[in-house]
């Protein structure tokens, strides 16, 4: 049975990752709008595809990390680093396959979508961490 601290930490992490997801969606939407205005709807689709690939990458990572770290075993760190390496390899393979396939109208806009989404995710994580409250500091007797 999870402790109150586990539940609080889980809620906090969901809030942080939710902030990152919202930031990514907003950043990708703005870039897709710019792509649509500059190069047409097909370029906006390439941006959306790039953003989707990035969101799947980070969401899968958050899921794997949470599962590995919940077990609190000594090998959890190896699992986290290993999953990151595998996800990077998979991202490279998927991006290479998409660039070679005829699904993309614009490789440039796809790359811009990937880059913008990755940066927006990191900014969202930073905002979530900075504005969130760390449950471990909510102890009794703190400075008021």
Secondary structure, DSSP 8 states (H G I E B T S, - for coil): ---HHHHHHHHHHHHHHHHHHHHHHHHHHHHHHHHHHHH-HHHHHHHHHHHHHHHHHHHHHHHHHHHHHHHT-TTHHHHHHHHHHHHHHHHHHHHHHHHHSTT-S-HHHHHHHHHHHHHHHHHHHHHHHHHS--GGG--TT---
